[in-house]
Amino acid sequence: MSVIYLLLSLSILVALVFLIVFIYAVKKGQYDDTYTPSVRMLFDDELVKTNKKLTKD
């Protein structure tokens, strides 16, 4: 029975650590912009092509 108490307390401790890390990441702005990186990935090739055209002229 004591093993259950130990595992329960350890799981609560791990959950609290993850919650604190998540709150820290949110406050530091890790999740501010979720749209731009996905769109930037789609248009990377076009940006390279336009940059090459600009450097050739």
Helices and strands as residue ranges (DSSP letters): H 2-27, H 36-42, H 44-56
